[in-house]
């Protein structure tokens, strides 16, 4: 570092002189081993922040609100509004009717085949009539086609949402207002659907689309795995042919297994045999046949539909219900449902139950949409997704539906068989309309144990998420604990409570990480202006009398006390006790107590600071001054510097609370001058201590 006598008063001399050393120039070899690296030297003044601001005319950018509003208003026109509300306008003109339509046709037919068994099975999970599952694959899907931004999500029934709705349906079925008949399960489900839709629309209006990011990958994995355990548990009674009483929502899994063991002697062996055969056939197809068929054809074997048709035919012609007391689906009406108003009187009672359904349905759908959008290079609108799902749920609630979401398995199949756009969903709706109008009664003899087997096998992907715990734990034990506690809360307590626990834990993790930022002492790489963590690197210079403390994070009312304590602990100084000792008339300084004369706080990674933290910081500066330790700051970002300036932490260049330098190297040079060590260029590393 060189000083120019001409500019000594201003401190601004040749502020932008950079010189790259050529190969002919002789430079010291500072590379400890390996090939010599290219050398760069920089010659510039020692800057305090005020000097640099004056030299380059620093100013805070002013936000021209009126200009921004005018600019935004100019961008608003009929075409942009229509393309925002109806995203299909953006991709439909680019649609290749000759090439893409064939793919969407194959994909739509394949997904329609999957909708039938899954719709019927998941409707039973929600404790509503089986035909409702087919309605779910028709009415809300058409609305999502108009308003949704994902081109590959398969919307309709989803196992986790179905089981959550089923809890509410069980809780309120049979209740009534004074003078009114008892509510049916379908009335409760449609009321939940309407409330969920309204909640999602309110979130859209409030621009809360990004709220889904509160649900971390760890939380979603633990929650959906626990919910899958609930789904499997709910199907055991049908797999064994048992009839179990309602056990309530709290501790449901534990109570359910207690009831199962009480009635284990009453199992229906015919149902067990049929369930076993169904599961074995499905697993054999998924694990052995499916991979081999995939090598020759993109269209998978519709094994679920084959199982449903086979089970229906066997039940019809072997009289399984009459001879072996096998439970069947029962009556399935034909035709489309007449529009009816939801039960508005029930809605205040189900607000709390509906919110987790709205969150889970939206989060799962957006997560799937982002996966496909990343692969196919298109954008997902978070608020538009809320609008699409909210509108779809409100519309579907008038047609005997419960809340819909994207299905993980169907979406994956729709994408893997070549689906290009939501036209595949329209084709699927057309085929399902035929089922609704004419084919529905064919499935009335279908044994429930066959559907239970299909549902259990289809949950393999969710259940295998338990293997993700190892990777989560390896990446961060905190994430691993979030997964475990969320999973256990869902399984042992209840689904909605487990979701609440997971959200609270995720938010606590954010605060925990904010209150435990990365801090360290820095040392200088010899003959450079680079400073590194002394605990992670060897051979660094630690200048006598100077400590460099690096802080990475934010300083606010919540973290200010932790920051002050961390500084004490890092320096090995108890400020309160040390100040008391210095007031003792017999006090004499020791070598350890005089080891630090200047404390450089590296704030290059300080993201923000608030007035509360500045107040604490001022007090800390004065306390260190009583110990004859001067605090200087380095590398403050402009927003941080502006807050410090407003709060009076910095200002007068001659008598500030503490000086602010543009870089750690500038602050160290100032510190060396304060402790009388001269130029930094002559520093030599001590082989024994690393201190010069």
C-alpha positions as CSV (number, residue, x, y, z in Angstrom):
1,X,0.0,0.0,0.0
2,X,1.5,3.3,-1.1
3,X,0.6,6.8,-0.1
4,X,1.0,9.8,-2.4
5,X,2.0,13.1,-0.8
6,X,0.0,15.2,-3.3
7,X,-3.3,13.6,-2.3
8,X,-2.6,13.0,1.3
9,X,-5.2,15.5,2.5
10,X,-8.1,14.1,0.5
11,X,-7.1,10.5,0.6
12,X,-8.2,10.2,-3.1
13,X,-5.3,9.5,-5.3
14,X,-5.4,7.6,-8.6
15,X,-8.5,5.7,-7.5
16,X,-8.7,3.4,-10.5
17,X,-5.2,2.3,-11.2
18,X,-4.9,-1.5,-11.8
19,X,-1.8,-3.1,-13.1
20,X,-1.5,-6.7,-14.3
21,X,2.1,-7.9,-13.9
22,X,3.5,-9.3,-17.1
23,X,5.6,-12.4,-17.4
24,X,8.8,-10.2,-17.6
25,X,8.1,-8.5,-14.2
26,X,9.6,-10.1,-11.2
27,X,7.1,-10.9,-8.4
28,X,7.6,-12.9,-5.3
29,X,6.4,-16.5,-5.5
30,X,3.6,-16.8,-2.9
31,X,2.3,-20.1,-4.2
32,X,3.3,-22.8,-1.7
33,X,3.2,-25.7,-4.2
34,X,2.2,-26.6,-7.7
35,X,2.4,-24.4,-10.8
36,X,2.9,-20.6,-10.4
37,X,-0.4,-18.7,-10.6
38,X,-0.9,-15.5,-12.6
39,X,-0.1,-12.5,-10.5
40,X,-2.1,-9.3,-10.1
41,X,-1.2,-6.2,-8.1
42,X,-3.5,-3.3,-7.2
43,X,-2.4,0.2,-6.3
44,X,-5.0,2.5,-4.7
45,X,-5.5,4.7,-1.7
46,X,-6.7,3.5,1.7
47,X,-10.4,4.3,1.7
48,X,-12.8,5.0,4.4
49,X,-16.4,4.6,3.3
50,X,-17.1,8.3,3.3
51,X,-14.1,9.0,1.1
52,X,-15.1,6.4,-1.5
53,X,-18.7,7.7,-1.5
54,X,-17.4,11.3,-2.1
55,X,-15.0,10.1,-4.8
56,X,-17.7,8.3,-6.8
57,X,-20.7,10.5,-5.9
58,X,-22.6,7.9,-4.0
59,X,-26.4,8.4,-3.9
60,X,-29.3,6.3,-2.8
61,X,-31.5,5.4,-5.8
62,X,-34.9,7.1,-5.7
63,X,-38.0,5.0,-6.5
64,X,-40.1,6.8,-9.0
65,X,-43.4,5.3,-8.0
66,X,-45.5,7.3,-10.4
67,X,-43.2,6.4,-13.3
68,X,-43.3,2.7,-12.3
69,X,-47.1,2.8,-12.3
70,X,-47.2,4.4,-15.7
71,X,-44.8,1.9,-17.1
72,X,-46.8,-1.0,-15.7
73,X,-50.1,0.5,-17.0
74,X,-48.6,0.8,-20.5
75,X,-47.8,-2.9,-20.5
76,X,-51.4,-3.8,-19.6
77,X,-53.6,-4.4,-22.6
78,X,-56.4,-6.8,-23.6
79,X,-54.0,-9.4,-25.0
80,X,-51.7,-9.6,-21.9
81,X,-54.8,-9.7,-19.6
82,X,-56.3,-12.6,-21.5
83,X,-53.0,-14.5,-21.7
84,X,-52.6,-14.1,-17.9
85,X,-56.1,-15.3,-17.1
86,X,-56.2,-17.9,-19.8
87,X,-52.6,-19.3,-20.1
88,X,-53.6,-21.7,-22.9
89,X,-53.6,-18.6,-25.2
90,X,-49.8,-18.5,-24.9
91,X,-49.2,-22.2,-25.9
92,X,-52.2,-23.0,-28.1
93,X,-51.0,-21.0,-31.2
94,X,-47.7,-22.9,-31.0
95,X,-49.5,-26.3,-30.8
96,X,-48.6,-28.8,-33.5
97,X,-51.9,-30.4,-34.3
98,X,-50.3,-33.0,-36.5
99,X,-47.5,-34.1,-34.1
100,X,-48.6,-33.1,-30.6
101,X,-52.3,-34.2,-30.9
102,X,-51.3,-37.8,-31.4
103,X,-49.2,-37.7,-28.2
104,X,-52.0,-36.0,-26.2
105,X,-54.5,-38.5,-27.5
106,X,-52.5,-41.4,-26.3
107,X,-51.7,-39.7,-23.0
108,X,-55.4,-38.7,-22.5
109,X,-56.6,-42.3,-23.1
110,X,-54.0,-43.7,-20.7
111,X,-54.8,-41.2,-17.9
112,X,-58.6,-41.8,-18.4
113,X,-58.0,-45.5,-17.8
114,X,-56.2,-44.6,-14.6
115,X,-58.9,-42.2,-13.4
116,X,-61.5,-44.9,-13.2
117,X,-60.0,-47.2,-10.5
118,X,-58.2,-44.3,-8.7
119,X,-61.3,-42.1,-8.7
120,X,-63.5,-44.8,-7.3
121,X,-60.9,-45.8,-4.7
122,X,-60.0,-42.3,-3.5
123,X,-63.7,-41.4,-3.3
124,X,-64.1,-44.2,-0.8
125,X,-61.1,-42.8,1.1
126,X,-63.0,-39.5,1.3
127,X,-66.1,-41.4,2.6
128,X,-68.3,-40.3,-0.3
129,X,-70.1,-42.3,-3.0
130,X,-67.7,-43.9,-5.6
131,X,-69.1,-42.0,-8.5
132,X,-67.8,-38.7,-7.0
133,X,-64.3,-39.8,-7.9
134,X,-65.3,-39.9,-11.6
135,X,-67.0,-36.5,-11.2
136,X,-63.6,-35.2,-9.9
137,X,-61.9,-36.3,-13.1
138,X,-64.4,-34.3,-15.2
139,X,-65.6,-30.9,-13.7
140,X,-62.6,-29.4,-12.0
141,X,-60.3,-30.7,-14.8
142,X,-62.1,-28.7,-17.4
143,X,-61.8,-25.6,-15.3
144,X,-58.1,-26.2,-14.8
145,X,-57.6,-26.6,-18.6
146,X,-58.8,-23.0,-19.0
147,X,-56.9,-21.4,-16.1
148,X,-54.0,-23.6,-15.1
149,X,-50.4,-22.9,-16.1
150,X,-49.0,-26.5,-15.9
151,X,-49.2,-28.4,-19.1
152,X,-48.6,-31.8,-17.7
153,X,-50.3,-32.1,-14.3
154,X,-53.1,-34.6,-14.1
155,X,-55.7,-33.0,-11.9
156,X,-58.4,-34.9,-10.0
157,X,-58.4,-37.1,-6.9
158,X,-55.3,-37.4,-4.8
159,X,-54.8,-39.9,-1.9
160,X,-53.6,-37.4,0.8
161,X,-56.3,-34.9,0.1
162,X,-58.9,-37.6,0.0
163,X,-57.9,-38.9,3.4
164,X,-57.9,-35.4,4.9
165,X,-61.4,-34.7,3.5
166,X,-62.5,-38.0,4.8
167,X,-61.7,-37.0,8.3
168,X,-63.9,-33.9,8.1
169,X,-66.7,-35.9,6.3
170,X,-66.8,-38.4,9.2
171,X,-66.8,-35.7,11.8
172,X,-69.8,-33.8,10.4
173,X,-71.9,-36.4,8.6
174,X,-75.2,-36.7,10.5
175,X,-75.0,-33.3,12.1
176,X,-77.7,-30.8,11.3
177,X,-79.1,-27.4,12.1
178,X,-82.3,-27.1,14.2
179,X,-85.3,-28.2,12.1
180,X,-83.1,-29.5,9.3
181,X,-82.5,-33.1,8.2
182,X,-79.1,-34.6,9.0
183,X,-76.3,-33.8,6.6
184,X,-75.1,-36.4,4.2
185,X,-71.4,-37.2,3.5
186,X,-71.7,-35.7,0.1
187,X,-73.1,-32.4,1.5
188,X,-70.1,-32.1,3.9
189,X,-67.6,-32.9,1.1
190,X,-69.0,-30.3,-1.2
191,X,-69.0,-27.7,1.6
192,X,-65.3,-28.4,2.2
193,X,-64.7,-28.1,-1.6
194,X,-66.4,-24.7,-1.7
195,X,-64.5,-23.4,1.4
196,X,-61.1,-24.6,0.0
197,X,-61.8,-22.9,-3.3
198,X,-62.7,-19.6,-1.6
199,X,-59.5,-19.8,0.5
200,X,-57.4,-20.4,-2.5
201,X,-59.0,-17.4,-4.3
202,X,-58.4,-15.2,-1.3
203,X,-54.7,-16.3,-1.3
204,X,-54.6,-15.4,-5.0
205,X,-56.0,-12.0,-4.5
206,X,-53.5,-11.4,-1.7
207,X,-50.7,-12.6,-4.0
208,X,-49.7,-15.4,-1.6
209,X,-48.7,-17.9,-4.3
210,X,-45.2,-18.1,-2.9
211,X,-46.6,-19.3,0.5
212,X,-46.1,-22.8,-0.8
213,X,-42.4,-22.4,-0.2
214,X,-43.1,-22.4,3.6
215,X,-43.6,-26.1,3.0
216,X,-40.0,-27.3,2.5
217,X,-39.1,-30.5,0.7
218,X,-38.3,-32.1,4.1
219,X,-41.7,-31.2,5.4
220,X,-43.6,-32.3,2.3
221,X,-41.7,-35.6,2.3
222,X,-42.3,-36.4,5.9
223,X,-46.0,-35.3,5.8
224,X,-46.9,-37.2,2.6
225,X,-45.1,-40.3,3.9
226,X,-47.1,-40.2,7.2
227,X,-50.3,-39.5,5.2
228,X,-49.6,-42.6,3.1
229,X,-49.5,-44.6,6.3
230,X,-52.9,-43.3,7.1
231,X,-54.2,-44.3,3.7
232,X,-52.8,-47.8,4.1
233,X,-54.3,-48.2,7.5
234,X,-57.7,-47.1,6.3
235,X,-57.6,-49.9,3.6
236,X,-56.7,-52.7,6.0
237,X,-60.3,-53.2,7.0
238,X,-61.2,-53.8,3.3
239,X,-58.2,-56.0,2.7
240,X,-59.2,-58.2,5.6
241,X,-63.0,-57.9,5.1
242,X,-63.6,-56.3,8.5
243,X,-66.1,-53.7,9.6
244,X,-64.6,-51.3,12.1
245,X,-66.3,-48.6,14.2
246,X,-65.3,-45.0,13.8
247,X,-62.3,-44.1,16.1
248,X,-62.1,-40.4,15.6
249,X,-59.2,-38.4,14.2
250,X,-56.8,-38.1,17.2
251,X,-54.5,-41.2,17.6
252,X,-56.5,-42.8,14.7
253,X,-53.8,-45.2,13.6
254,X,-53.2,-46.5,17.0
255,X,-56.9,-46.9,17.8
256,X,-57.5,-48.5,14.3
257,X,-54.9,-51.2,14.9
258,X,-56.3,-51.9,18.3
259,X,-59.7,-52.5,16.8
260,X,-58.2,-54.7,14.0
261,X,-56.5,-56.9,16.6
262,X,-59.8,-57.1,18.6
263,X,-61.6,-58.4,15.5
264,X,-58.8,-60.4,13.9
265,X,-60.8,-63.6,14.4
266,X,-63.6,-62.2,12.2
267,X,-61.6,-61.7,9.1
268,X,-63.1,-62.7,5.7
269,X,-60.7,-65.2,4.2
270,X,-62.2,-64.8,0.7
271,X,-61.5,-61.1,0.9
272,X,-57.9,-61.8,2.0
273,X,-57.3,-64.2,-0.9
274,X,-58.7,-61.7,-3.4
275,X,-56.7,-58.9,-1.9
276,X,-53.5,-61.0,-2.0
277,X,-54.0,-62.0,-5.6
278,X,-54.6,-58.4,-6.6
279,X,-51.5,-57.1,-4.8
280,X,-49.3,-59.9,-6.2
281,X,-50.5,-59.3,-9.8
282,X,-50.0,-55.5,-9.5
283,X,-46.6,-55.8,-7.9
284,X,-45.5,-58.4,-10.6
285,X,-46.6,-56.0,-13.3
286,X,-45.0,-53.0,-11.8
287,X,-41.7,-54.6,-10.9
288,X,-41.2,-57.1,-13.8
289,X,-43.5,-56.6,-16.7
290,X,-43.7,-52.8,-16.7
291,X,-39.9,-52.2,-17.2
292,X,-39.8,-54.7,-20.0
293,X,-42.8,-53.3,-21.8
294,X,-41.4,-49.8,-21.4
295,X,-38.5,-50.8,-23.6
296,X,-40.9,-51.6,-26.5
297,X,-43.8,-49.3,-26.0
298,X,-44.4,-45.9,-24.3
299,X,-48.0,-47.0,-23.4
300,X,-48.0,-48.9,-20.1
301,X,-50.2,-51.9,-19.4
302,X,-53.4,-50.6,-17.8
303,X,-53.1,-53.1,-15.0
304,X,-55.3,-51.2,-12.6
305,X,-58.2,-51.1,-15.1
306,X,-57.7,-54.8,-15.9
307,X,-57.8,-55.6,-12.2
308,X,-61.0,-53.6,-11.8
309,X,-62.7,-55.2,-14.8
310,X,-61.6,-58.7,-13.8
311,X,-62.7,-58.2,-10.3
312,X,-66.1,-56.8,-11.4
313,X,-66.7,-59.8,-13.8
314,X,-65.6,-62.4,-11.2
315,X,-67.8,-60.8,-8.6
316,X,-70.8,-60.6,-10.9
317,X,-70.7,-64.2,-12.3
318,X,-69.3,-66.0,-9.2
319,X,-71.8,-64.2,-6.8
320,X,-69.0,-63.3,-4.4
321,X,-71.2,-60.9,-2.4
322,X,-73.9,-63.5,-1.8
323,X,-71.7,-66.6,-1.3
324,X,-68.7,-65.1,0.6
325,X,-70.1,-61.9,2.0
326,X,-67.6,-59.8,0.0
327,X,-68.3,-56.1,0.3
328,X,-68.8,-54.4,-3.1
329,X,-68.9,-50.8,-4.4
330,X,-72.7,-50.6,-4.5
331,X,-75.0,-48.3,-6.5
332,X,-73.4,-46.1,-9.1
333,X,-75.8,-43.6,-10.7
334,X,-75.6,-42.7,-14.4
335,X,-75.6,-39.3,-15.9
336,X,-74.1,-36.0,-14.9
337,X,-75.1,-34.6,-11.4
338,X,-77.5,-31.7,-11.3
339,X,-75.9,-28.5,-9.9
340,X,-76.8,-27.9,-6.3
341,X,-75.7,-25.2,-3.8
342,X,-73.3,-26.3,-1.1
343,X,-74.4,-26.2,2.6
344,X,-73.4,-22.7,3.6
345,X,-74.5,-23.1,7.2
346,X,-71.7,-25.7,7.7
347,X,-68.9,-23.6,6.4
348,X,-68.0,-21.6,9.6
349,X,-67.5,-25.0,11.4
350,X,-65.1,-26.4,8.8
351,X,-62.8,-23.4,8.2
352,X,-60.0,-24.8,10.3
353,X,-60.3,-28.3,8.7
354,X,-60.3,-26.8,5.2
355,X,-57.2,-24.7,5.5
356,X,-54.7,-27.7,5.6
357,X,-56.5,-29.2,2.6
358,X,-56.1,-26.0,0.6
359,X,-52.4,-25.8,1.5
360,X,-51.6,-29.4,0.8
361,X,-53.5,-29.6,-2.5
362,X,-51.9,-26.4,-3.8
363,X,-48.4,-27.2,-2.6
364,X,-48.4,-30.8,-4.1
365,X,-49.8,-29.5,-7.4
366,X,-47.3,-26.7,-7.7
367,X,-44.4,-29.0,-6.7
368,X,-45.3,-31.4,-9.5
369,X,-45.9,-28.5,-11.9
370,X,-42.4,-27.1,-11.2
371,X,-40.8,-30.5,-12.0
372,X,-42.4,-30.7,-15.4
373,X,-41.9,-27.0,-16.2
374,X,-38.2,-27.3,-15.5
375,X,-37.9,-30.3,-17.8
376,X,-39.9,-28.7,-20.6
377,X,-38.6,-25.1,-20.1
378,X,-41.8,-23.1,-19.5
379,X,-43.0,-21.0,-16.6
380,X,-45.4,-21.7,-13.8
381,X,-47.5,-18.8,-12.4
382,X,-47.9,-19.4,-8.6
383,X,-50.8,-17.0,-8.2
384,X,-52.4,-18.2,-11.4
385,X,-52.3,-21.7,-10.1
386,X,-54.1,-20.5,-7.0
387,X,-56.7,-18.9,-9.2
388,X,-57.1,-22.0,-11.3
389,X,-57.5,-24.4,-8.3
390,X,-59.7,-22.0,-6.4
391,X,-62.0,-21.5,-9.4
392,X,-62.0,-25.2,-10.1
393,X,-63.0,-26.1,-6.5
394,X,-65.7,-23.4,-6.3
395,X,-67.2,-24.6,-9.6
396,X,-66.9,-28.3,-8.7
397,X,-68.6,-27.8,-5.4
398,X,-71.8,-27.2,-7.3
399,X,-71.5,-30.6,-9.0
400,X,-71.0,-33.0,-6.0
401,X,-67.2,-32.9,-5.8
402,X,-64.6,-32.6,-3.1
403,X,-61.3,-30.7,-3.4
404,X,-59.0,-31.7,-6.2
405,X,-55.2,-31.7,-6.7
406,X,-52.5,-33.1,-8.9
407,X,-51.9,-36.8,-8.6
408,X,-48.2,-37.8,-8.5
409,X,-48.7,-41.2,-10.3
410,X,-51.1,-40.0,-13.0
411,X,-49.0,-36.9,-13.7
412,X,-45.9,-39.0,-14.1
413,X,-47.8,-41.3,-16.5
414,X,-49.3,-38.5,-18.4
415,X,-45.8,-37.0,-19.0
416,X,-44.0,-40.3,-19.6
417,X,-46.3,-41.5,-22.4
418,X,-45.7,-38.3,-24.3
419,X,-48.4,-35.9,-23.1
420,X,-47.6,-32.3,-24.4
421,X,-50.4,-30.1,-23.0
422,X,-53.6,-30.1,-21.1
423,X,-55.4,-31.1,-24.2
424,X,-54.7,-34.6,-22.9
425,X,-56.9,-33.8,-19.9
426,X,-59.7,-32.7,-22.2
427,X,-59.5,-36.0,-24.1
428,X,-59.5,-37.8,-20.8
429,X,-62.7,-35.9,-19.8
430,X,-64.4,-36.9,-23.0
431,X,-63.8,-40.6,-22.3
432,X,-64.9,-40.3,-18.7
433,X,-68.1,-38.5,-19.8
434,X,-69.0,-41.8,-21.6
435,X,-68.4,-43.7,-18.3
436,X,-70.5,-41.2,-16.4
437,X,-73.4,-41.4,-18.9
438,X,-73.5,-45.1,-19.6
439,X,-70.8,-47.3,-18.1
440,X,-71.0,-46.5,-14.4
441,X,-73.4,-49.2,-13.3
442,X,-71.1,-51.9,-14.7
443,X,-68.7,-51.4,-11.8
444,X,-71.3,-51.9,-9.0
445,X,-70.3,-55.5,-8.2
446,X,-66.6,-54.5,-7.9
447,X,-65.2,-55.9,-4.6
448,X,-63.9,-53.2,-2.3
449,X,-60.9,-55.5,-1.4
450,X,-59.8,-55.2,-5.1
451,X,-59.8,-51.4,-4.8
452,X,-58.0,-51.6,-1.5
453,X,-55.2,-53.6,-3.1
454,X,-54.9,-51.2,-6.0
455,X,-54.7,-48.2,-3.6
456,X,-52.1,-49.9,-1.4
457,X,-49.8,-50.7,-4.3
458,X,-50.2,-47.3,-5.8
459,X,-48.8,-45.8,-2.6
460,X,-45.5,-47.4,-3.0
461,X,-43.9,-44.2,-4.3
462,X,-45.1,-42.2,-1.2
463,X,-44.1,-45.0,1.2
464,X,-40.6,-45.3,-0.2
465,X,-40.0,-41.6,0.6
466,X,-38.9,-43.0,4.0
467,X,-35.6,-43.7,2.3
468,X,-35.1,-40.0,1.8
469,X,-34.6,-39.6,5.5
470,X,-31.0,-40.8,5.2
471,X,-30.1,-38.1,2.6
472,X,-32.0,-35.4,4.6
473,X,-30.1,-36.3,7.7
474,X,-26.7,-36.5,5.9
475,X,-27.3,-33.0,4.4
476,X,-28.5,-31.5,7.7
477,X,-29.5,-33.1,11.0
478,X,-32.0,-30.3,11.5
479,X,-33.8,-31.2,8.3
480,X,-33.6,-34.9,9.4
481,X,-35.3,-34.0,12.7
482,X,-38.0,-32.0,10.9
483,X,-38.8,-35.0,8.8
484,X,-38.9,-37.4,11.8
485,X,-41.1,-35.1,14.0
486,X,-43.4,-34.3,11.1
487,X,-43.8,-38.0,10.2
488,X,-44.4,-39.0,13.8
489,X,-46.9,-36.2,14.4
490,X,-48.9,-37.2,11.3
491,X,-48.8,-41.0,12.2
492,X,-49.3,-40.9,15.9
493,X,-51.5,-37.8,16.3
494,X,-53.5,-36.6,13.3
495,X,-52.9,-35.4,9.7
496,X,-53.8,-31.8,10.3
497,X,-51.8,-31.6,13.5
498,X,-48.8,-33.2,11.8
499,X,-49.0,-30.5,9.1
500,X,-49.1,-27.8,11.7
501,X,-46.2,-29.3,13.6
502,X,-44.2,-29.5,10.3
503,X,-44.9,-25.8,9.4
504,X,-43.9,-24.6,12.9
505,X,-40.7,-26.7,12.8
506,X,-39.8,-25.3,9.4
507,X,-40.3,-21.7,10.5
508,X,-38.3,-22.4,13.7
509,X,-35.5,-23.8,11.6
510,X,-35.4,-20.5,9.7
511,X,-35.1,-18.5,12.9
512,X,-32.6,-21.0,14.4
513,X,-30.3,-20.7,11.4
514,X,-30.7,-16.9,11.4
515,X,-29.8,-16.8,15.1
516,X,-26.8,-19.1,14.5
517,X,-25.0,-17.5,11.6
518,X,-21.5,-18.4,10.4
519,X,-18.8,-16.5,12.4
520,X,-15.1,-16.8,12.5
521,X,-11.8,-15.1,13.0
522,X,-9.9,-14.2,9.8
523,X,-6.3,-14.3,8.9
524,X,-4.4,-12.8,6.0
525,X,-3.0,-14.8,3.1
526,X,0.7,-13.6,2.9
527,X,1.3,-10.9,0.4
528,X,-2.3,-10.6,-0.6
529,X,-5.5,-8.8,0.5
530,X,-7.3,-12.1,0.9
531,X,-8.6,-13.0,4.4
532,X,-9.7,-16.6,5.3
533,X,-11.0,-18.5,8.3
534,X,-8.1,-19.3,10.6
535,X,-9.9,-22.5,11.7
536,X,-10.1,-23.8,8.2
537,X,-6.8,-22.7,6.7
538,X,-3.1,-23.0,7.7
539,X,-0.3,-20.5,7.1
540,X,-2.4,-17.4,7.6
541,X,-1.1,-14.1,9.2
542,X,-2.8,-13.0,12.4
543,X,-1.4,-9.5,13.1
544,X,-0.5,-8.8,16.7
545,X,-3.0,-6.5,18.4
546,X,-5.6,-6.9,15.6
547,X,-8.5,-9.3,15.5
548,X,-10.7,-9.7,12.5
549,X,-14.2,-11.0,13.2
550,X,-16.3,-12.2,10.2
551,X,-20.1,-12.2,10.6
552,X,-22.5,-13.7,8.0
553,X,-26.2,-13.1,8.4
554,X,-28.5,-10.3,9.6
555,X,-28.4,-8.2,12.7
556,X,-31.8,-7.4,14.2
557,X,-33.6,-7.2,17.5
558,X,-33.7,-11.0,17.6
559,X,-30.0,-11.7,16.9
560,X,-28.3,-8.7,18.5
561,X,-27.8,-10.4,21.9
562,X,-26.4,-13.5,20.2
563,X,-24.1,-11.4,18.1
564,X,-22.7,-9.6,21.1
565,X,-22.2,-12.9,23.0
566,X,-20.5,-14.5,20.0
567,X,-18.0,-11.7,19.7
568,X,-17.2,-12.0,23.5
569,X,-16.7,-15.8,23.2
570,X,-14.7,-15.6,20.0
571,X,-12.3,-13.1,21.5
572,X,-12.2,-14.8,24.9
573,X,-13.3,-11.6,26.7
574,X,-16.1,-11.2,29.2
575,X,-16.9,-7.5,28.8
576,X,-18.8,-7.1,32.1
577,X,-16.2,-8.8,34.3
578,X,-13.3,-7.2,32.5
579,X,-14.7,-3.7,32.9
580,X,-15.2,-4.4,36.7
581,X,-11.6,-5.6,37.0
582,X,-10.3,-2.5,35.3
583,X,-12.0,-0.3,37.8
584,X,-10.0,-2.0,40.6
585,X,-7.2,0.3,41.8
586,X,-4.8,-2.6,41.9
587,X,-5.5,-3.8,38.4
588,X,-2.5,-4.3,36.1
589,X,-2.7,-5.3,32.4
590,X,-1.5,-8.7,31.4
591,X,-0.1,-9.9,28.1
592,X,-3.4,-11.7,27.2
593,X,-5.5,-8.6,28.0
594,X,-3.4,-6.4,25.8
595,X,-3.4,-8.9,22.9
596,X,-6.2,-7.1,21.1
597,X,-6.0,-3.3,20.4
598,X,-8.2,-3.1,17.3
599,X,-11.2,-5.2,16.5
600,X,-12.1,-5.3,12.8
601,X,-15.7,-6.4,12.1
602,X,-16.0,-7.9,8.6
603,X,-19.5,-7.0,7.5
604,X,-19.1,-7.9,3.9
605,X,-21.7,-10.7,4.4
606,X,-24.1,-8.7,6.7
607,X,-27.4,-8.7,4.8
608,X,-29.3,-6.2,7.0
609,X,-29.3,-4.3,10.3
610,X,-32.2,-2.7,12.1
611,X,-32.2,0.3,14.6
612,X,-32.5,-2.1,17.6
613,X,-29.3,-3.8,16.6
614,X,-27.6,-0.4,16.0
615,X,-28.4,0.7,19.5
616,X,-26.9,-2.5,21.0
617,X,-23.9,-2.0,18.7
618,X,-23.3,1.5,20.0
619,X,-23.3,0.3,23.5
620,X,-20.9,-2.5,22.6
621,X,-18.5,0.0,21.0
622,X,-18.4,2.1,24.1
623,X,-17.8,-1.0,26.3
624,X,-14.9,-2.0,24.1
625,X,-13.5,1.5,24.3
626,X,-13.3,1.1,28.1
627,X,-11.0,-1.9,27.5
628,X,-8.9,0.3,25.1
629,X,-10.1,-1.7,22.1
630,X,-11.1,0.2,19.0
631,X,-13.8,-1.2,16.8
632,X,-13.7,-0.6,13.0
633,X,-16.1,-1.9,10.4
634,X,-15.3,-3.2,6.9
635,X,-17.2,-3.9,3.8
636,X,-20.7,-2.7,4.8
637,X,-23.2,-3.0,1.9
638,X,-25.0,0.3,0.9
639,X,-28.4,-0.6,2.5
640,X,-26.5,-1.5,5.8
641,X,-24.4,1.7,5.6
642,X,-27.5,3.8,5.1
643,X,-29.2,2.4,8.2
644,X,-26.1,3.0,10.2
645,X,-25.9,6.6,8.9
646,X,-29.6,7.3,9.8
647,X,-29.1,5.8,13.3
648,X,-25.9,7.8,14.0
649,X,-23.5,4.9,14.2
650,X,-21.4,6.5,11.5
651,X,-21.3,10.0,10.2
652,X,-18.7,12.5,11.4
653,X,-15.4,11.2,9.8
654,X,-13.4,12.7,12.7
655,X,-15.5,11.6,15.7
656,X,-17.8,8.7,14.6
657,X,-18.9,5.8,16.9
658,X,-16.7,3.6,14.7
659,X,-14.9,4.0,11.4
660,X,-16.1,2.3,8.3
661,X,-13.7,1.0,5.6
662,X,-14.5,-0.3,2.2
663,X,-12.6,-3.6,2.7
664,X,-11.1,-5.7,5.4
665,X,-7.6,-4.9,4.0
666,X,-8.2,-1.2,4.4
667,X,-9.4,-1.7,8.0
668,X,-6.4,-3.9,8.8
669,X,-4.0,-1.3,7.4
670,X,-5.6,1.4,9.6
671,X,-5.4,-1.0,12.5
672,X,-1.7,-1.6,11.9
673,X,-1.1,2.2,12.0
674,X,-3.1,2.4,15.2
675,X,-0.9,-0.2,17.0
676,X,2.3,1.3,15.5
677,X,3.2,-1.6,13.3
678,X,3.8,0.3,10.1
679,X,3.2,-1.0,6.6
680,X,1.5,-4.3,6.0
681,X,3.8,-5.2,3.2
682,X,6.6,-6.2,5.5
683,X,4.6,-8.8,7.5
684,X,6.3,-12.1,8.1
685,X,4.5,-15.3,9.3
686,X,5.8,-16.8,12.5
687,X,6.4,-20.4,12.0
688,X,5.5,-21.2,15.6
689,X,2.4,-19.0,16.1
690,X,1.4,-17.6,12.8
691,X,1.4,-14.1,14.5
692,X,3.6,-11.3,13.3
